[in-house]
Amino acid sequence: MKNSIKVERAKKSITQEELAQKLNVSRQSINAIETGKFIPSTVLALKIARYFKVSVHDIFELEKED
Amino acid sequence: MIPYLLFPRFFKWLGLGLVVAGFGTVALMQPDVDDFSDGLGLLVQIMILAGLLFISCARETYEDEFIKYYRLVSLQWAVLLLIVLRVSYKVMAWYTADAGWTPHFQVNALLIFYLAFFYYQLHLKDKLMNLFGKKEDQKR
C-alpha cells in the first residue's frame, strides 16, 4: 500500500515528530508508516486523514499486489 | 502483548533497580541461586525475574499499535531464539555425552532476548541504518 504522508507533511511543513505528537503516536510509527514498513489500523488511517483534512483515499492507495 | 497487561512507566526503572540489585548481590555475596534452601539465592532469583518482567511489561511513552507490533515481533524472535538455543545445547549434550551442556537458562533468557530485540528495534535500528547509509527521512 502506497501513501502520501510525506507529501502531506511537506505541504504543512511539519516533521514526523510533530505529526506523531498531534496524532498521539510514536515517531517510529509515523516513520514506519511513511516508509511502507507498517500498515496502520483503520482508526489511525482515519486520524491521519482527518489531521490533513483529506480523505483516506487521498493518502492511502492500494497497489497491485495488495 | 495485550496492552492491559502492561505496567505503568515507572516500573521500567523499578525493574532496572531490581535487576541491578540482584546482580549486585550475586557479585558481592555469591549466593547459590540454584539451591532453593538458600534464602538469599531464592531472593536474588525472584528479584532478577521480577525486574526483567517489570522492564519488559512497562509502558512506553506512546503505547500505540506500532509498539504493540514491535512487542509481538520481539516476543516471537525471543521464543524462536530460546528454542533454537535450548535444542542446540541438548544436541551438544547428547553428542558429547557431557551433562555440562544441559541448558539452565529459561524464563530469564526469554525476557532478556525479548528486551534485546524490543529495544534494538525501538531505539537502535534507525540509528544503525543511518550509520550504515540507509538514511531514513525523519525530518522534512
Backbone of each chain as ProteinMPNN parsed JSONL, in Angstrom:
{"seq_chain_A": "MKNSIKVERAKKSITQEELAQKLNVSRQSINAIETGKFIPSTVLALKIARYFKVSVHDIFELEKED", "coords_chain_A": {"N_chain_A": [[0.854, -1.207, 0.0], [0.6, 2.122, -0.954], [1.455, 5.405, 0.251], [0.859, 8.909, 0.863], [1.89, 10.425, 2.915], [4.28, 11.71, 3.452], [4.338, 13.689, 1.521], [2.084, 15.157, 2.222], [2.912, 15.997, 4.708], [5.013, 17.609, 3.993], [3.645, 19.645, 2.687], [2.405, 20.835, 4.83], [4.554, 21.541, 6.254], [5.63, 20.1, 8.505], [7.339, 18.062, 10.899], [8.113, 14.524, 11.287], [8.093, 13.946, 13.978], [6.508, 16.01, 15.033], [4.073, 15.483, 13.768], [3.562, 12.978, 14.836], [3.18, 13.648, 17.522], [0.846, 15.172, 17.331], [-0.953, 13.214, 16.578], [-0.836, 11.551, 18.666], [0.869, 9.305, 18.737], [3.855, 7.231, 18.411], [7.037, 8.518, 17.177], [8.393, 6.657, 15.716], [6.318, 5.135, 14.684], [5.131, 6.786, 12.744], [7.266, 7.075, 10.997], [7.621, 4.391, 10.173], [5.176, 3.905, 8.917], [5.215, 5.793, 6.845], [7.398, 4.88, 5.343], [6.405, 2.562, 4.42], [6.682, 0.224, 5.849], [4.952, -0.535, 7.754], [1.514, -1.11, 8.059], [-1.037, 1.016, 8.871], [-3.709, 0.871, 11.356], [-7.28, 0.992, 10.757], [-8.378, 2.998, 12.299], [-6.18, 4.658, 12.917], [-5.437, 5.402, 10.344], [-7.668, 6.88, 9.586], [-7.472, 8.938, 11.434], [-5.122, 10.153, 10.589], [-5.864, 11.029, 8.055], [-7.897, 12.809, 8.787], [-6.437, 14.693, 10.191], [-4.912, 15.871, 8.145], [-6.927, 16.914, 6.681], [-8.066, 15.62, 4.449], [-9.372, 12.939, 2.323], [-9.251, 9.433, 3.236], [-8.577, 7.93, 1.025], [-7.124, 9.713, -0.443], [-4.714, 9.741, 0.744], [-3.885, 7.097, 1.301], [-3.232, 4.369, -0.844], [-4.103, 1.517, -2.671], [-1.943, -1.068, -3.922], [-0.993, -3.119, -6.789], [-0.24, -5.656, -5.824], [-1.587, -5.826, -3.445]], "CA_chain_A": [[0.0, 0.0, 0.0], [1.368, 3.381, -1.018], [0.82, 6.521, 0.96], [1.46, 10.215, 0.546], [2.028, 11.17, 4.176], [5.461, 12.574, 3.349], [3.928, 14.848, 0.706], [1.161, 15.962, 3.045], [3.731, 16.626, 5.75], [5.788, 18.688, 3.357], [2.701, 20.755, 2.44], [2.142, 21.504, 6.118], [5.866, 21.81, 6.856], [5.779, 19.534, 9.861], [8.248, 16.909, 10.981], [7.493, 13.269, 11.744], [7.924, 14.076, 15.426], [5.352, 16.887, 15.279], [2.868, 14.746, 13.347], [3.357, 11.918, 15.829], [2.611, 14.264, 18.73], [-0.543, 15.56, 17.042], [-1.788, 12.01, 16.48], [-0.646, 10.792, 19.901], [1.558, 8.035, 18.486], [5.31, 7.404, 18.489], [7.68, 8.97, 15.946], [8.729, 5.442, 14.967], [5.116, 4.701, 13.966], [4.985, 7.618, 11.545], [8.367, 6.709, 10.102], [7.358, 3.065, 9.605], [4.025, 4.008, 8.006], [5.688, 6.547, 5.678], [8.302, 4.074, 4.515], [5.672, 1.378, 3.956], [7.034, -0.973, 6.632], [3.851, -0.858, 8.66], [0.205, -0.663, 7.593], [-1.76, 1.458, 10.075], [-5.075, 0.391, 11.533], [-8.297, 1.877, 10.167], [-8.539, 4.162, 13.19], [-5.05, 5.574, 12.74], [-5.525, 5.936, 8.969], [-8.71, 7.923, 9.611], [-6.934, 10.076, 12.207], [-4.134, 10.828, 9.728], [-6.632, 11.737, 7.013], [-8.601, 13.919, 9.432], [-5.461, 15.727, 10.525], [-4.52, 16.583, 6.92], [-8.183, 17.389, 6.085], [-8.282, 14.97, 3.148], [-9.988, 11.633, 2.554], [-8.271, 8.348, 3.408], [-8.136, 7.517, -0.315], [-6.136, 10.677, -0.957], [-3.419, 9.461, 1.377], [-3.517, 5.681, 1.138], [-3.628, 3.822, -2.148], [-3.741, 0.101, -2.806], [-1.101, -1.4, -5.065], [-1.43, -4.338, -7.481], [-0.023, -6.865, -5.023], [-2.435, -5.8, -2.248]], "C_chain_A": [[0.882, 1.247, 0.0], [0.681, 4.426, -0.145], [1.561, 7.82, 0.654], [1.605, 11.075, 1.804], [3.19, 12.157, 4.091], [5.121, 13.853, 2.582], [3.034, 15.772, 1.535], [1.913, 16.681, 4.164], [4.5, 17.813, 5.197], [4.894, 19.903, 3.093], [2.474, 21.551, 3.719], [3.431, 21.92, 6.831], [5.956, 21.335, 8.304], [6.676, 18.304, 9.809], [7.457, 15.662, 11.404], [7.181, 13.353, 13.236], [6.677, 14.903, 15.743], [4.054, 16.184, 14.905], [2.528, 13.662, 14.373], [2.71, 12.487, 17.102], [1.147, 14.647, 18.527], [-1.474, 14.346, 17.06], [-1.683, 11.122, 17.726], [-0.098, 9.382, 19.658], [3.067, 8.302, 18.556], [5.858, 7.879, 17.145], [8.028, 7.773, 15.057], [7.541, 4.951, 14.142], [4.978, 5.468, 12.656], [6.054, 7.262, 10.521], [8.089, 5.374, 9.405], [6.187, 3.102, 8.618], [4.473, 4.704, 6.711], [6.526, 5.696, 4.741], [7.66, 2.75, 4.069], [5.985, 0.115, 4.728], [5.882, -1.429, 7.508], [2.549, -0.278, 8.101], [-0.603, -0.233, 8.819], [-3.153, 0.849, 10.166], [-6.039, 1.399, 10.888], [-8.42, 3.159, 10.99], [-7.412, 5.169, 12.964], [-5.065, 6.191, 11.344], [-6.548, 7.07, 8.912], [-8.226, 9.165, 10.362], [-5.946, 10.873, 11.35], [-4.863, 11.658, 8.672], [-7.342, 12.962, 7.604], [-7.638, 15.054, 9.756], [-5.088, 16.544, 9.283], [-5.731, 17.149, 6.161], [-8.347, 16.893, 4.642], [-8.959, 13.625, 3.414], [-8.897, 10.576, 2.668], [-7.703, 7.926, 2.055], [-7.116, 8.479, -0.906], [-4.744, 10.394, -0.385], [-2.96, 8.024, 1.122], [-4.074, 5.13, -0.177], [-3.165, 2.374, -2.257], [-2.849, -0.092, -4.034], [-1.577, -2.729, -5.653], [-1.332, -5.573, -6.597], [-0.892, -6.913, -3.768], [-3.765, -6.516, -2.505]], "O_chain_A": [[1.777, 1.403, 0.83], [-0.51, 4.333, 0.15], [2.722, 7.82, 0.245], [1.459, 12.297, 1.755], [3.107, 13.282, 4.584], [5.555, 14.947, 2.942], [3.205, 16.991, 1.547], [1.595, 17.816, 4.519], [4.62, 18.861, 5.831], [5.325, 21.045, 3.253], [2.367, 22.777, 3.694], [3.394, 22.568, 7.877], [6.317, 22.096, 9.202], [6.749, 17.608, 8.797], [6.3, 15.745, 11.818], [6.136, 12.888, 13.691], [5.888, 14.539, 16.615], [3.058, 16.273, 15.624], [1.367, 13.461, 14.726], [1.808, 11.878, 17.677], [0.317, 14.477, 19.42], [-2.623, 14.432, 17.494], [-2.344, 10.088, 17.829], [-0.531, 8.41, 20.276], [3.5, 9.44, 18.734], [5.234, 7.675, 16.104], [7.971, 7.85, 13.83], [7.716, 4.419, 13.046], [4.739, 4.883, 11.599], [5.776, 7.161, 9.326], [8.294, 5.241, 8.198], [6.208, 2.409, 7.601], [4.146, 4.252, 5.614], [6.394, 5.77, 3.52], [8.306, 1.926, 3.421], [5.592, -0.972, 4.305], [5.844, -2.577, 7.951], [2.49, 0.891, 7.721], [-0.83, -1.043, 9.718], [-3.702, 0.372, 9.172], [-5.649, 2.509, 10.527], [-8.549, 4.256, 10.445], [-7.65, 6.369, 12.838], [-4.743, 7.368, 11.18], [-6.317, 8.093, 8.268], [-8.529, 10.294, 9.977], [-5.933, 12.104, 11.379], [-4.532, 12.818, 8.428], [-7.377, 14.024, 6.983], [-7.978, 16.229, 9.614], [-4.961, 17.766, 9.359], [-5.571, 17.787, 5.121], [-8.717, 17.65, 3.745], [-9.109, 13.213, 4.564], [-7.761, 10.795, 2.248], [-6.52, 7.606, 1.937], [-6.332, 8.099, -1.775], [-3.73, 10.77, -0.973], [-1.806, 7.774, 0.774], [-5.215, 5.391, -0.556], [-2.012, 2.045, -1.979], [-2.975, 0.611, -5.037], [-2.453, -3.385, -5.091], [-2.215, -6.43, -6.609], [-0.931, -7.941, -3.091], [-4.606, -6.594, -1.61]]}, "seq_chain_B": "MIPYLLFPRFFKWLGLGLVVAGFGTVALMQPDVDDFSDGLGLLVQIMILAGLLFISCARETYEDEFIKYYRLVSLQWAVLLLIVLRVSYKVMAWYTADAGWTPHFQVNALLIFYLAFFYYQLHLKDKLMNLFGKKEDQKR", "coords_chain_B": {"N_chain_B": [[1.503, -8.604, 22.568], [-0.839, -8.094, 25.153], [-2.297, -4.976, 25.682], [-3.486, -4.269, 28.18], [-2.153, -5.692, 30.029], [0.097, -4.388, 30.664], [2.463, -2.626, 32.729], [2.607, 0.493, 34.635], [4.719, 3.267, 33.521], [6.85, 3.843, 35.296], [7.637, 1.405, 36.247], [9.643, 0.433, 34.687], [12.012, 1.589, 35.592], [11.937, 0.732, 38.201], [12.147, -2.018, 37.778], [14.669, -2.11, 36.578], [16.21, -1.301, 38.727], [15.797, -3.471, 40.458], [16.955, -5.566, 38.976], [19.634, -4.714, 38.784], [20.249, -4.598, 41.523], [19.895, -7.287, 42.137], [21.889, -8.608, 40.53], [24.048, -7.31, 41.622], [24.016, -8.249, 44.241], [24.578, -10.924, 43.743], [27.184, -10.672, 42.749], [28.527, -9.591, 44.947], [27.895, -11.151, 47.281], [27.683, -13.725, 46.472], [25.552, -15.86, 46.473], [24.09, -19.192, 46.387], [22.273, -19.601, 43.725], [20.913, -21.704, 42.65], [20.212, -23.331, 44.647], [17.506, -24.06, 46.474], [17.141, -24.047, 49.155], [18.635, -22.049, 50.051], [18.004, -19.019, 51.204], [18.745, -16.398, 50.43], [19.677, -16.798, 47.851], [17.321, -17.569, 46.581], [15.862, -15.228, 46.894], [17.374, -13.486, 45.314], [16.975, -14.65, 42.796], [14.235, -14.199, 42.493], [14.201, -11.41, 42.551], [15.643, -10.729, 40.199], [14.122, -11.986, 38.206], [11.584, -10.774, 38.576], [12.349, -8.133, 38.138], [13.187, -8.168, 35.424], [10.76, -8.839, 34.272], [9.227, -6.587, 34.964], [10.576, -4.553, 33.542], [10.187, -5.462, 30.929], [7.42, -5.372, 30.655], [6.679, -2.764, 31.075], [5.023, 0.267, 30.276], [5.524, 2.123, 27.235], [6.278, 5.552, 26.268], [4.504, 6.359, 24.216], [2.209, 4.126, 23.777], [1.408, 2.702, 21.267], [-0.14, 1.21, 18.291], [1.972, 0.405, 16.674], [4.091, 0.021, 18.427], [3.028, -2.073, 19.815], [3.099, -3.964, 17.802], [5.878, -4.197, 17.497], [6.396, -5.315, 20.001], [5.145, -7.793, 19.752], [6.598, -8.962, 17.587], [9.143, -8.992, 18.708], [8.766, -10.738, 20.85], [8.168, -13.074, 19.456], [10.627, -13.544, 18.109], [12.265, -13.845, 20.337], [11.248, -16.177, 21.56], [11.715, -18.002, 19.518], [14.538, -17.892, 19.327], [15.234, -18.781, 21.899], [14.251, -21.41, 21.847], [15.774, -22.506, 19.753], [18.364, -22.236, 20.826], [18.152, -23.811, 23.157], [17.563, -26.331, 22.084], [19.878, -26.692, 20.597], [21.815, -26.81, 22.634], [20.962, -29.126, 23.901], [21.336, -31.018, 21.918], [24.097, -30.854, 21.718], [24.751, -31.803, 24.263], [23.884, -34.434, 24.049], [25.502, -35.294, 21.909], [28.138, -34.944, 22.823], [27.967, -36.364, 25.087], [28.031, -35.1, 27.515], [26.995, -33.787, 30.46], [27.288, -31.194, 31.147], [26.478, -29.554, 29.126], [23.827, -29.246, 29.438], [21.017, -27.182, 29.139], [20.544, -24.409, 31.231], [19.273, -22.033, 31.224], [16.181, -20.306, 31.182], [13.264, -18.826, 31.609], [14.31, -16.319, 32.333], [16.219, -15.918, 30.328], [14.554, -15.802, 28.118], [13.171, -13.408, 28.602], [15.304, -11.623, 28.58], [16.209, -11.875, 25.919], [13.9, -10.973, 24.637], [13.809, -8.295, 25.538], [16.184, -7.354, 24.416], [15.675, -7.591, 21.632], [13.419, -5.946, 21.422], [14.21, -3.339, 22.339], [16.283, -2.92, 20.604], [14.965, -2.689, 18.136], [13.325, -0.525, 18.694], [14.979, 1.647, 19.474], [17.635, 1.404, 18.471], [17.746, 0.477, 15.83], [17.059, 2.382, 13.776], [19.121, 4.228, 14.161], [21.371, 2.682, 13.561], [20.822, 2.093, 10.906], [21.01, 4.625, 9.801], [23.665, 5.07, 10.311], [24.909, 3.222, 8.668], [24.325, 4.112, 6.145], [21.724, 3.764, 5.054], [19.829, 6.012, 5.09], [17.112, 7.204, 6.834], [14.259, 9.188, 6.291], [13.674, 11.535, 8.6], [13.061, 14.045, 9.006], [12.128, 16.568, 7.118]], "CA_chain_B": [[1.245, -8.472, 24.002], [-2.111, -7.42, 25.361], [-1.949, -3.707, 26.342], [-3.933, -4.112, 29.566], [-1.24, -6.397, 30.929], [1.296, -3.58, 30.858], [2.602, -1.865, 33.976], [2.921, 1.917, 34.41], [6.075, 3.53, 33.009], [7.909, 3.836, 36.315], [8.067, 0.029, 36.514], [10.88, 0.191, 33.95], [13.107, 1.968, 36.474], [11.842, -0.181, 39.341], [12.695, -3.29, 37.296], [16.109, -1.931, 36.382], [16.78, -1.294, 40.08], [15.769, -4.841, 40.982], [17.941, -6.382, 38.243], [20.975, -4.269, 39.214], [20.418, -5.042, 42.91], [20.02, -8.75, 42.091], [23.223, -8.974, 40.041], [24.996, -6.779, 42.607], [24.047, -9.2, 45.365], [25.295, -12.128, 43.277], [28.616, -10.352, 42.647], [29.128, -9.305, 46.265], [27.706, -12.171, 48.322], [27.756, -15.023, 45.783], [24.654, -16.901, 46.993], [23.851, -20.286, 45.452], [20.926, -19.318, 43.213], [20.242, -22.95, 42.26], [19.855, -24.051, 45.869], [16.271, -23.44, 46.963], [17.182, -23.926, 50.621], [19.373, -20.804, 50.327], [17.012, -17.937, 51.128], [19.276, -15.258, 49.676], [19.698, -17.218, 46.436], [15.935, -17.523, 46.113], [15.505, -13.804, 46.828], [18.058, -12.929, 44.129], [16.271, -15.167, 41.62], [12.948, -13.5, 42.396], [14.486, -10.006, 42.205], [16.046, -10.623, 38.789], [12.979, -12.366, 37.365], [10.574, -9.716, 38.68], [12.923, -6.945, 37.5], [13.112, -8.333, 33.968], [9.335, -8.788, 33.916], [8.793, -5.181, 35.082], [11.137, -3.782, 32.414], [9.547, -5.939, 29.691], [5.992, -5.062, 30.597], [6.393, -1.358, 31.398], [4.517, 1.019, 29.117], [6.37, 3.132, 26.595], [5.619, 6.862, 26.292], [3.348, 6.191, 23.337], [1.974, 2.687, 23.635], [0.481, 2.646, 20.132], [-0.235, -0.079, 17.607], [3.268, 0.015, 16.14], [4.861, -0.509, 19.562], [2.444, -3.401, 20.062], [3.636, -4.814, 16.738], [7.265, -4.459, 17.91], [6.367, -6.24, 21.145], [4.8, -9.123, 19.233], [7.723, -9.468, 16.799], [10.255, -9.259, 19.64], [8.431, -11.957, 21.6], [8.307, -14.202, 18.529], [12.055, -13.789, 17.917], [12.827, -14.312, 21.608], [10.83, -17.576, 21.742], [12.433, -18.768, 18.5], [15.956, -17.964, 19.716], [15.335, -19.625, 23.092], [14.06, -22.813, 21.456], [16.947, -22.915, 18.962], [19.497, -22.384, 21.746], [17.942, -24.957, 24.054], [17.7, -27.558, 21.295], [21.308, -26.81, 20.264], [22.513, -27.273, 23.843], [20.591, -30.519, 24.172], [22.01, -31.826, 20.89], [25.506, -30.901, 22.109], [24.833, -32.688, 25.435], [23.759, -35.804, 23.538], [26.634, -35.59, 21.024], [29.383, -35.046, 23.599], [27.65, -37.15, 26.297], [28.511, -34.268, 28.627], [25.835, -33.13, 31.085], [27.604, -29.761, 31.272], [25.787, -28.83, 28.056], [22.396, -29.128, 29.756], [20.678, -25.75, 29.216], [19.958, -23.996, 32.507], [18.562, -20.754, 31.068], [14.8, -20.495, 30.748], [12.425, -17.625, 31.503], [15.179, -15.142, 32.367], [16.815, -15.752, 28.996], [13.471, -15.378, 27.218], [12.918, -11.982, 28.845], [16.489, -10.86, 28.134], [16.162, -11.85, 24.444], [12.776, -10.103, 24.276], [14.226, -6.904, 25.768], [17.222, -7.015, 23.434], [15.018, -7.384, 20.327], [12.473, -4.824, 21.501], [14.91, -2.048, 22.417], [17.051, -2.76, 19.356], [14.047, -2.172, 17.103], [12.753, 0.758, 19.1], [15.937, 2.755, 19.609], [18.929, 1.265, 17.803], [17.651, 0.105, 14.414], [17.121, 3.593, 12.957], [20.459, 4.824, 14.291], [22.317, 1.842, 12.816], [20.501, 2.291, 9.484], [21.592, 5.919, 9.437], [25.116, 4.942, 10.376], [25.401, 2.448, 7.527], [23.969, 4.692, 4.85], [20.308, 3.718, 4.696], [19.309, 7.129, 5.869], [15.66, 7.302, 6.772], [13.84, 10.575, 6.406], [12.987, 11.798, 9.861], [12.861, 15.478, 9.15], [11.075, 17.114, 6.248]], "C_chain_B": [[-0.025, -7.652, 24.232], [-1.862, -6.14, 26.172], [-2.364, -3.637, 27.805], [-3.074, -4.892, 30.557], [0.018, -5.592, 31.206], [1.258, -2.826, 32.181], [2.805, -0.378, 33.656], [4.403, 2.107, 34.065], [7.164, 3.405, 34.069], [8.398, 2.423, 36.666], [9.356, -0.313, 35.775], [12.084, 0.467, 34.863], [13.121, 1.1, 37.727], [12.483, -1.525, 38.98], [14.194, -3.218, 37.135], [16.827, -1.959, 37.734], [16.856, -2.694, 40.654], [16.831, -5.717, 40.312], [19.355, -6.018, 38.696], [21.252, -4.747, 40.643], [20.633, -6.556, 42.972], [21.418, -9.176, 41.663], [24.314, -8.466, 40.996], [25.149, -7.722, 43.781], [24.817, -10.462, 44.983], [26.802, -11.867, 43.265], [29.262, -10.204, 44.028], [29.064, -10.487, 47.226], [27.731, -13.594, 47.785], [26.861, -16.108, 46.407], [24.467, -18.003, 45.945], [22.41, -20.146, 44.942], [20.17, -20.582, 42.793], [19.793, -23.772, 43.474], [18.638, -23.367, 46.513], [16.209, -23.361, 48.498], [17.957, -22.671, 51.029], [18.414, -19.621, 50.106], [17.462, -16.765, 50.283], [19.298, -15.562, 48.168], [18.308, -17.126, 45.827], [15.472, -16.074, 45.933], [16.118, -13.15, 45.589], [17.346, -13.376, 42.862], [14.969, -14.405, 41.406], [13.163, -12.05, 41.982], [14.792, -9.863, 40.717], [14.863, -10.939, 37.874], [11.898, -11.281, 37.377], [11.061, -8.45, 37.98], [12.812, -7.023, 35.99], [11.661, -8.247, 33.49], [8.824, -7.346, 33.949], [9.307, -4.348, 33.914], [10.399, -4.16, 31.125], [8.121, -5.425, 29.548], [5.668, -3.626, 31.006], [5.962, -0.641, 30.125], [5.593, 1.922, 28.541], [5.608, 4.465, 26.626], [4.35, 6.836, 25.442], [3.162, 4.702, 23.103], [0.961, 2.506, 22.502], [0.559, 1.292, 19.418], [1.101, -0.55, 17.039], [4.162, -0.553, 17.238], [4.343, -1.909, 19.909], [2.979, -4.412, 19.045], [5.088, -5.185, 17.051], [7.306, -5.468, 19.049], [6.11, -7.671, 20.666], [5.981, -9.737, 18.486], [8.887, -9.84, 17.717], [10.007, -10.545, 20.418], [8.591, -13.193, 20.716], [9.781, -14.56, 18.32], [12.68, -14.37, 19.18], [12.493, -15.79, 21.822], [11.605, -18.464, 20.77], [13.896, -18.967, 18.906], [16.145, -18.884, 20.917], [15.217, -21.1, 22.721], [15.285, -23.319, 20.688], [18.15, -23.148, 19.883], [19.36, -23.62, 22.622], [18.119, -26.284, 23.304], [19.178, -27.782, 20.949], [22.098, -27.342, 21.456], [22.219, -28.752, 24.106], [21.26, -31.452, 23.171], [23.488, -31.967, 21.246], [25.696, -31.843, 23.304], [24.769, -34.144, 24.994], [25.007, -36.203, 22.752], [27.928, -35.811, 21.813], [29.226, -35.936, 24.825], [28.149, -36.435, 27.55], [27.329, -33.489, 29.2], [26.054, -31.637, 31.287], [26.901, -28.914, 30.223], [24.288, -28.662, 28.339], [22.025, -27.644, 29.901], [19.996, -25.402, 30.537], [19.132, -22.715, 32.362], [17.132, -21.003, 30.585], [14.086, -19.163, 30.622], [13.27, -16.353, 31.496], [15.743, -14.863, 30.981], [15.758, -15.262, 28.01], [13.225, -13.876, 27.362], [14.091, -11.115, 28.381], [16.5, -10.772, 26.602], [15.06, -10.899, 23.977], [13.179, -8.636, 24.404], [15.254, -6.463, 24.734], [16.583, -6.727, 22.076], [14.165, -6.12, 20.345], [13.204, -3.481, 21.477], [15.825, -1.819, 21.215], [16.147, -2.136, 18.287], [13.555, -0.764, 17.425], [13.762, 1.902, 19.056], [17.185, 2.632, 18.745], [18.834, 1.098, 16.292], [17.813, 1.327, 13.504], [18.52, 4.198, 12.963], [21.489, 4.022, 13.493], [22.102, 1.986, 11.31], [21.141, 3.584, 8.99], [23.116, 5.819, 9.354], [25.668, 4.227, 9.147], [24.796, 2.883, 6.199], [22.522, 4.675, 4.477], [19.587, 4.797, 5.47], [17.786, 7.201, 5.703], [15.253, 8.737, 7.019], [13.076, 10.791, 7.7], [12.671, 13.273, 10.011], [11.75, 15.973, 8.232], [11.113, 16.558, 4.847]], "O_chain_B": [[-0.245, -6.635, 23.573], [-1.27, -6.212, 27.249], [-1.669, -3.011, 28.605], [-3.244, -4.771, 31.77], [0.912, -6.062, 31.91], [0.2, -2.444, 32.682], [3.138, -0.031, 32.523], [5.225, 1.22, 34.291], [8.262, 2.925, 33.788], [9.441, 2.261, 37.3], [10.08, -1.227, 36.169], [13.041, -0.306, 34.904], [14.185, 0.772, 38.253], [13.25, -2.094, 39.757], [14.913, -4.145, 37.507], [17.896, -2.552, 37.874], [17.857, -3.068, 41.264], [17.514, -6.5, 40.971], [20.175, -6.898, 38.959], [22.341, -5.237, 40.943], [21.445, -7.046, 43.756], [22.06, -9.991, 42.326], [25.357, -9.098, 41.16], [26.256, -7.969, 44.259], [25.594, -10.999, 45.772], [27.595, -12.702, 43.7], [30.393, -10.636, 44.247], [30.043, -10.797, 47.905], [27.794, -14.554, 48.553], [27.357, -17.156, 46.821], [24.664, -17.768, 44.753], [21.457, -20.518, 45.627], [18.954, -20.553, 42.601], [19.09, -24.773, 43.338], [18.732, -22.251, 47.025], [15.34, -22.697, 49.061], [17.944, -22.275, 52.194], [18.069, -19.281, 48.974], [16.682, -16.2, 49.517], [18.985, -14.709, 47.337], [18.14, -16.662, 44.699], [14.791, -15.737, 44.965], [15.467, -12.361, 44.903], [17.136, -12.575, 41.951], [14.641, -14.015, 40.286], [12.411, -11.514, 41.168], [14.258, -8.974, 40.053], [14.632, -10.243, 36.886], [11.365, -10.913, 36.33], [10.284, -7.771, 37.308], [12.393, -6.063, 35.343], [11.371, -7.661, 32.447], [8.074, -6.932, 33.065], [8.572, -3.533, 33.356], [10.032, -3.292, 30.333], [7.677, -5.088, 28.45], [4.507, -3.303, 31.258], [6.475, -0.912, 29.039], [6.459, 2.421, 29.26], [4.426, 4.497, 26.97], [3.274, 7.236, 25.887], [3.887, 4.095, 22.314], [-0.204, 2.193, 22.749], [1.228, 0.365, 19.875], [1.345, -1.752, 16.931], [4.907, -1.504, 17.002], [5.115, -2.806, 20.249], [3.272, -5.559, 19.383], [5.486, -6.339, 16.893], [8.146, -6.367, 19.062], [6.758, -8.621, 21.105], [6.33, -10.894, 18.718], [9.535, -10.869, 17.528], [10.921, -11.343, 20.622], [9.085, -14.228, 21.164], [10.146, -15.735, 18.348], [13.517, -15.269, 19.111], [13.359, -16.569, 22.221], [12.088, -19.535, 21.139], [14.422, -20.078, 18.835], [17.091, -19.67, 20.962], [15.977, -21.936, 23.21], [15.772, -24.421, 20.94], [18.867, -24.138, 19.737], [20.312, -24.376, 22.81], [18.733, -27.225, 23.807], [19.67, -28.909, 20.998], [22.948, -28.219, 21.304], [23.104, -29.521, 24.48], [21.7, -32.544, 23.53], [24.07, -33.042, 21.104], [26.672, -32.591, 23.36], [25.508, -34.988, 25.502], [25.512, -37.314, 22.905], [28.705, -36.721, 21.525], [30.198, -36.235, 25.519], [28.618, -37.057, 28.504], [26.737, -32.646, 28.525], [25.109, -30.9, 31.568], [26.741, -27.706, 30.397], [23.573, -28.017, 27.573], [22.64, -26.927, 30.691], [18.999, -26.018, 30.914], [18.38, -22.352, 33.267], [16.906, -21.814, 29.686], [14.276, -18.445, 29.64], [12.986, -15.419, 30.746], [15.746, -13.723, 30.516], [16.035, -14.408, 27.167], [13.087, -13.163, 26.369], [13.897, -10.018, 27.858], [16.772, -9.706, 26.049], [15.254, -10.119, 23.045], [12.929, -7.833, 23.506], [15.202, -5.339, 24.236], [16.913, -5.727, 21.438], [14.187, -5.327, 19.403], [12.861, -2.594, 20.695], [16.11, -0.679, 20.847], [16.529, -1.173, 17.622], [13.394, 0.073, 16.536], [13.422, 3.01, 18.64], [17.742, 3.646, 18.325], [19.725, 1.522, 15.557], [18.614, 1.305, 12.569], [19.039, 4.622, 11.93], [22.362, 4.59, 12.836], [23.057, 2.0, 10.534], [21.733, 3.632, 7.911], [23.757, 6.389, 8.471], [26.739, 4.565, 8.644], [24.761, 2.11, 5.242], [22.096, 5.489, 3.657], [18.826, 4.515, 6.395], [17.26, 7.252, 4.591], [15.836, 9.422, 7.86], [11.965, 10.289, 7.869], [12.089, 13.7, 11.008], [10.568, 15.812, 8.537], [10.287, 16.929, 4.013]]}, "name": "protein", "num_of_chains": 2, "seq": "MKNSIKVERAKKSITQEELAQKLNVSRQSINAIETGKFIPSTVLALKIARYFKVSVHDIFELEKEDMIPYLLFPRFFKWLGLGLVVAGFGTVALMQPDVDDFSDGLGLLVQIMILAGLLFISCARETYEDEFIKYYRLVSLQWAVLLLIVLRVSYKVMAWYTADAGWTPHFQVNALLIFYLAFFYYQLHLKDKLMNLFGKKEDQKR"}
